[in-house]
Structure formats: structure tokens, C-alpha cells
Amino acid sequence: MLVNDIHSALNATAVGDILRPVSVAAVQEAVLAARAWDRPLAIAGGRHAMGGQQFGTGSDLLDMTGLARVLDFDAERGEVEAEAGIMWPALIGWLHEAQEGRPRPWGIIQKQTGADRLTLGGALSSNVHGRVLGRGPIVADVVAFTLADASGELRRCSREENTELFRLAIGGYGLFGPIVAVRLRLAPRRKMRRDVSVLTIDAVVPALEAHSDGGRGYGDFQFAIDPESEEFLYEGICSCYVPVDDATPMPETQRALSRADWESLFHLSHVDPRRASDAYTTHYLATDGQLYWSDSHQMADYHDGYHRALDARLGASSPGSEMISELYVPRRDLARFMAEVADDFRVHETPIIYGTVRLIERDDETVLTWARQPWACVVFNLHVDHTPDGIARAAAAFRRPIDRALAYGGSFYLTYHRWAMRMQVEAAYPRFVEFLREKLRHDPEERFQSDWYRHYREMFGNELVLSGEG
């Protein structure tokens, strides 16, 4: 059976059986069966990770999307517990329905932006973040979770119980077993006003910091993508969301981009980036002052497989897609970093389709932490032609900005691809070998595997042999 990730479609993988459990007991049975037959298991949810974390060549695939129930809601403490295969639209919809008529409802704090059909378990496994300001990754929102370990036993993990597994499995890409349930901390569901302005890159960090509001504000910056303009990676749209009085009436209709509008923007981003930037700026400036809910404004209209129609419209000679990379630099160095990357992208004619800047606060809880400092986060969506030369060019295009981020003491996100060199991984993740050793200690039979894991096990194999692991 051939499977692939949804966004980049660069991880076509031949797997064994696809298992679709609909209960926790069925997950445990799948783990025990894999152990009895000595079969490796890979764990998948929404299938949006782009580095092969959810697939393993020849492995059986444990599809967790059948576990999608809400298990508990504490309206006093502001906590919800749900099975890990639930996707954001279902969780948010359940919270809306369950709190109909409540004067002070609760809502999620953050989710990934750009797509919605992503599982709660996948969010923990990648330690994701959104556009919330003044807050760390989603580990900060996790009260506890339940995991099925390599023996099939259920382990409740929190800051007080099985603390080591808590720190390893969040951001651990499924390598310590399938997360079957998650208890998430919520925040009051607030009405928010969108404040939109055109800024240059040197003004972005102060603007976003000013809107952080102790973790209640949201915001990001979308930069210009036309390499022939002076605004390239320098000027763009800053959109911030700030709480307003709860009594403020919500309008029945507001300006919003339709599916056709988004398709037009994607097309322009590929053929006329100046027009794409201008159209995006015009739209967002027209939405200045509009009102949104703190949870639902984080939702996005993502069309699975959108690039197939775009390829046909472009008359592409080979399939294409966008690959993402996220880089982290000290906030004081953001403008210099972006100027260097702009020069690099111009020289190498790197096809950037979309990009944003956000802020993140430090995560000092997870072992494989990417948010080692309160950094500026820069997201690049680059076009990739699905040819050997196109993929090689994309890999090189991402490695160069990684080097530039590391030169400032920064880092990069492991979820999107596995094109980083060993020295880059070591510099960005000084505890990576420790992470692999802990994986082998908790799962010595390597029951839970993926192509992502195998890639890095091979990359760091000598370190594992020297330590007596592997």
C-alpha cells in the first residue's frame, strides 16, 4: 500500500497493513500483535508532517483518526480531554455546541495555522505552535496525555506522573508509542479585533511583542515574495488580534477570501509574485478592524491536493508542491537574517510562494525542544518540482538558510523535511543523541519506527554504538 503526506507529497512510502483502530483497546491490541509478529509500527494522524515521521517503509501503519471522541470537559477548570485522533474542526465544534448559551465559554489556545484537518495527537508529537503571542509551543497547553507504550501498557503522562515520558513524547514524533488521549488546557473564548498595518521587518518584533498581552493576543507578519522588488522579505502585512469587550456585537458578515480567491493567490504566487503580494495586502488592509473569535480565527481553508489543479493550470512538465521550513533566530537579529536570506534567494532564484514571521516563547520542558529561546520564527514555503534536480535544488535552498540561522545561534523545525546535514542537526538540537538513546531505552525492540527515525538513527549510528545502544 502506497501512502504519502498531504502537503508536499514528497514522502511516497510503501507500507504493510494499514490498521484503523476505533478504541484504545484496539490500539493496545495492535501494539501487542506487532510485538508478537515482530512487526514495526508507524503512527499517522492527519498526514501533514513532511519528513516521513508518520510512515515507515515496510512497517504497518497505525492510523489513529478513528479515535475521535471527546472524553471529558471541565467547565470550571477550563480543560478538555479527547481521544488523540480527533481533528481540530471536530474538537472546536464540540466545544461550541457543548457551551451553547454559556456567558463565558472556553476555547482552544492555539493550533497549527494553514490547515485544520490535523489530529490532537499529531500536534503533541510535533510540539506545534500557532500565532498566539507571549506563549510557548503546545506543550504549554497540555495538562496530561495517555500513551500506549511498546509493551501495550497505558501510561498516563503529566508533569507529576511519568514525567520523563511527558518530556520525551511531546515533540517525539510517535517514537515512544501512540498517544491515545490528550487533556488540553483551554482559555476563555474571546472576541478579538484584527489590527492590520504595513510594516518593514525591523518593526515586526516590537509590534508583535506589543500585542502579546500576556499570552492572550495573536499575530503574525506576511512578507512580500517578489524578488525583483525592494520589499522582498522586508515589507509586508502585520495582522494582530487583540481582545475587545465581550459585549461587542459580532457582525453577521465580514470580508473574507473565498476558495476561488485563495486559488487565484496561489496561482499568482507561482507566476506573478508582485501581483500576489499586492492582492494579499489589499485584502488584509480592507479587513482592518474586523472582529473574530479567539479560537475560530485560527481556522484555515486548506484544499487537499490543491497543487494538482495548479500543475494542470500551469502546464507543468512534472508534478510540483510546496515544502515548508521554519527557522528560528534571536529577535534582535531578525532583520539581518532576513536581509541575508533575501540576497541568497535572489542569487539562487529560489521560488518562494509564501512566508510568515511569528514569535515564540521558550520551551524548557521537552527533550527535543526547538524553542530553546524566545525567538522569532520565520516560515518559508518554497516550490519544489518533483524531479531529482528539483528536489536537490530545494534541499540546498533550505540548508543555506539553516546555516544562516545557526550562525545567529538559532535553530530550525524538524517536522517539515529531513534535508538538514548532521552538523546542522547537532548545532540546533544538542540533545538529539540523548533523545535517540532514550528512544532505544524505552523501546529496545524498536517497535515504533518511521523513515524519519531510521534516517536519523543511521545519521547518528556511530554515537549510539559507542554508547552501547543500537
Backbone hydrogen bonds, N-H to C=O, Kabsch-Sander energy under -0.5 kcal/mol:
donor,donor_aa,acceptor,acceptor_aa,energy
3,V,13,T,-2.4
6,I,47,R,-2.7
13,T,3,V,-2.8
15,V,1,M,-3.0
15,V,13,T,-0.8
16,G,59,S,-3.0
19,L,17,D,-0.6
19,L,61,L,-3.4
27,V,23,S,-1.5
28,Q,24,V,-2.4
29,E,25,A,-2.4
30,A,26,A,-2.0
31,V,27,V,-2.2
32,L,28,Q,-2.5
33,A,29,E,-2.6
34,A,30,A,-2.3
35,R,31,V,-2.0
36,A,32,L,-2.4
37,W,33,A,-2.3
38,D,35,R,-0.6
39,R,34,A,-3.2
41,L,447,R,-3.4
42,A,60,D,-2.6
44,A,62,L,-2.4
50,M,415,T,-1.7
51,G,415,T,-0.8
55,F,52,G,-0.7
58,G,14,A,-2.9
59,S,56,G,-2.1
60,D,40,P,-2.2
61,L,17,D,-3.1
62,L,42,A,-3.4
62,L,60,D,-0.6
63,D,19,L,-3.0
63,D,61,L,-0.9
64,M,44,A,-2.7
64,M,62,L,-0.7
66,G,63,D,-0.6
67,L,64,M,-1.9
68,A,66,G,-1.1
71,L,69,R,-0.5
71,L,81,E,-2.7
72,D,81,E,-1.9
74,D,79,E,-3.0
75,A,73,F,-0.8
78,G,74,D,-1.9
79,E,74,D,-1.6
80,V,184,L,-2.2
81,E,72,D,-3.1
82,A,182,V,-2.4
83,E,69,R,-3.2
84,A,180,V,-1.9
85,G,67,L,-1.5
86,I,83,E,-1.6
88,W,116,D,-0.9
88,W,118,L,-1.4
90,A,87,M,-0.6
91,L,87,M,-2.1
92,I,88,W,-2.9
93,G,89,P,-2.3
94,W,90,A,-2.3
95,L,91,L,-2.2
96,H,92,I,-2.2
97,E,93,G,-2.4
98,A,94,W,-2.9
99,Q,95,L,-1.2
100,E,97,E,-1.2
102,R,99,Q,-2.5
107,G,187,A,-2.9
118,L,116,D,-3.0
120,L,86,I,-2.1
121,G,84,A,-2.9
123,A,119,T,-1.8
124,L,120,L,-1.8
125,S,121,G,-2.5
126,S,122,G,-1.7
127,N,123,A,-0.5
127,N,124,L,-0.8
128,V,123,A,-1.9
133,L,217,G,-2.9
138,I,128,V,-2.9
140,A,137,P,-2.1
141,D,138,I,-2.0
142,V,138,I,-0.7
142,V,139,V,-1.0
143,V,141,D,-0.5
143,V,183,R,-2.7
144,A,183,R,-1.3
145,F,157,C,-2.1
146,T,181,A,-2.4
147,L,155,R,-2.4
148,A,178,P,-2.4
149,D,147,L,-0.7
149,D,153,E,-2.9
152,G,149,D,-2.2
155,R,147,L,-3.1
157,C,145,F,-3.4
157,C,155,R,-0.5
158,S,161,E,-3.1
159,R,143,V,-0.5
166,F,162,N,-2.0
167,R,163,T,-2.1
168,L,164,E,-1.6
169,A,165,L,-3.2
170,I,166,F,-1.3
171,G,124,L,-2.1
171,G,169,A,-0.7
172,G,169,A,-2.0
173,Y,125,S,-2.4
175,L,172,G,-1.8
177,G,174,G,-1.0
180,V,146,T,-2.8
180,V,178,P,-0.5
181,A,146,T,-1.3
182,V,82,A,-2.8
183,R,144,A,-3.4
184,L,80,V,-3.4
184,L,182,V,-0.6
185,R,141,D,-3.8
186,L,78,G,-3.0
187,A,107,G,-2.6
189,R,105,P,-2.8
190,R,188,P,-0.7
192,M,292,Y,-3.7
193,R,242,V,-3.0
194,R,290,Q,-2.8
195,D,193,R,-0.6
195,D,240,C,-3.5
196,V,194,R,-0.6
197,S,238,C,-1.9
199,L,197,S,-0.6
199,L,236,G,-2.2
201,I,234,Y,-2.3
203,A,200,T,-2.1
204,V,201,I,-0.9
205,V,201,I,-0.6
207,A,203,A,-1.7
208,L,204,V,-2.7
209,E,205,V,-2.8
210,A,206,P,-1.9
211,H,207,A,-0.9
211,H,208,L,-0.6
212,S,209,E,-1.3
215,G,212,S,-1.1
216,R,212,S,-0.8
216,R,213,D,-1.1
217,G,212,S,-2.1
218,Y,241,Y,-1.8
219,G,131,R,-2.4
220,D,239,S,-1.9
221,F,357,V,-1.9
222,Q,237,I,-2.7
223,F,221,F,-0.6
223,F,355,G,-1.0
224,A,231,E,-0.5
224,A,235,E,-2.8
229,S,226,D,-1.8
232,F,229,S,-1.1
233,L,224,A,-2.4
234,Y,231,E,-2.8
235,E,231,E,-2.5
236,G,199,L,-2.2
237,I,222,Q,-2.3
238,C,197,S,-3.1
238,C,236,G,-0.5
239,S,220,D,-2.5
239,S,237,I,-0.6
240,C,195,D,-2.6
240,C,238,C,-0.5
241,Y,218,Y,-3.3
242,V,193,R,-2.0
244,V,191,K,-2.4
248,T,245,D,-2.0
262,W,258,S,-2.3
263,E,259,R,-2.3
264,S,260,A,-2.2
265,L,261,D,-2.4
266,F,262,W,-2.6
267,H,263,E,-2.1
268,L,264,S,-2.7
269,S,265,L,-2.5
270,H,266,F,-1.1
270,H,267,H,-0.7
271,V,267,H,-1.6
272,D,268,L,-3.4
276,A,272,D,-2.0
277,S,273,P,-2.5
278,D,274,R,-2.6
279,A,275,R,-2.7
280,Y,276,A,-2.3
281,T,277,S,-2.5
282,T,278,D,-2.6
283,H,279,A,-2.2
284,Y,280,Y,-2.5
285,L,281,T,-2.5
286,A,282,T,-1.4
287,T,283,H,-0.7
287,T,284,Y,-1.0
288,D,285,L,-1.1
289,G,194,R,-3.7
290,Q,287,T,-2.3
292,Y,192,M,-2.6
294,S,190,R,-2.5
297,H,293,W,-2.0
298,Q,295,D,-1.5
299,M,296,S,-1.5
302,Y,300,A,-1.0
304,D,302,Y,-0.7
306,Y,303,H,-1.6
308,R,305,G,-1.5
309,A,305,G,-0.7
310,L,306,Y,-1.5
311,D,307,H,-3.0
312,A,308,R,-1.8
313,R,309,A,-2.2
314,L,310,L,-2.4
315,G,311,D,-0.9
316,A,311,D,-2.4
321,S,384,V,-1.7
322,E,7,H,-0.6
323,M,382,L,-2.6
325,S,380,F,-2.0
327,L,378,V,-2.9
328,Y,411,S,-2.7
329,V,376,A,-2.0
331,R,374,P,-0.6
333,D,330,P,-1.7
334,L,331,R,-1.3
337,F,333,D,-2.6
338,M,334,L,-2.6
339,A,335,A,-2.0
340,E,336,R,-2.1
341,V,337,F,-2.4
342,A,338,M,-2.5
343,D,339,A,-2.0
344,D,340,E,-2.2
345,F,341,V,-3.2
346,R,342,A,-2.1
347,V,343,D,-2.5
348,H,344,D,-2.4
349,E,345,F,-0.5
349,E,346,R,-0.9
350,T,345,F,-2.2
352,I,350,T,-1.4
353,I,381,N,-3.2
354,Y,381,N,-1.2
356,T,379,V,-1.3
357,V,221,F,-2.1
358,R,377,C,-2.4
360,I,375,W,-2.2
361,E,135,R,-1.6
363,D,371,A,-3.2
364,D,362,R,-0.6
367,V,167,R,-2.4
369,T,366,T,-0.8
369,T,367,V,-0.6
372,R,370,W,-1.3
375,W,373,Q,-1.5
376,A,329,V,-2.8
377,C,358,R,-3.0
378,V,327,L,-3.1
379,V,356,T,-2.8
379,V,377,C,-0.5
380,F,325,S,-2.9
380,F,378,V,-0.5
381,N,354,Y,-2.7
382,L,323,M,-2.8
382,L,380,F,-0.6
383,H,351,P,-2.9
384,V,321,S,-3.1
386,H,319,P,-3.0
387,T,385,D,-2.2
391,I,387,T,-2.8
392,A,388,P,-2.1
393,R,389,D,-2.5
394,A,390,G,-2.0
395,A,391,I,-2.5
396,A,392,A,-2.1
397,A,393,R,-2.4
398,F,394,A,-1.8
399,R,395,A,-2.0
400,R,396,A,-1.9
402,I,398,F,-1.6
403,D,399,R,-2.3
404,R,400,R,-1.9
405,A,401,P,-2.7
406,L,402,I,-2.7
407,A,403,D,-1.8
408,Y,404,R,-0.7
408,Y,405,A,-1.0
409,G,406,L,-2.1
410,G,405,A,-2.6
411,S,328,Y,-1.8
413,Y,326,E,-2.2
424,Q,421,M,-0.5
425,V,421,M,-2.2
426,E,422,R,-2.7
427,A,423,M,-1.7
428,A,424,Q,-2.3
429,Y,425,V,-2.9
432,F,429,Y,-2.1
435,F,431,R,-2.4
436,L,432,F,-2.2
437,R,433,V,-2.5
438,E,434,E,-2.4
439,K,435,F,-2.1
440,L,436,L,-2.0
441,R,437,R,-1.8
442,H,438,E,-2.5
443,D,439,K,-2.2
446,E,443,D,-2.2
449,Q,41,L,-2.3
449,Q,447,R,-0.7
451,D,52,G,-0.7
451,D,55,F,-3.3
452,W,52,G,-1.7
454,R,450,S,-2.6
455,H,451,D,-2.1
456,Y,452,W,-1.8
457,R,453,Y,-2.7
458,E,454,R,-2.1
459,M,455,H,-2.0
460,F,456,Y,-2.3
461,G,458,E,-1.1
463,E,460,F,-0.6
464,L,460,F,-1.7
465,V,461,G,-2.3
466,L,462,N,-2.3
467,S,463,E,-1.3
468,G,465,V,-1.3
469,E,464,L,-2.6
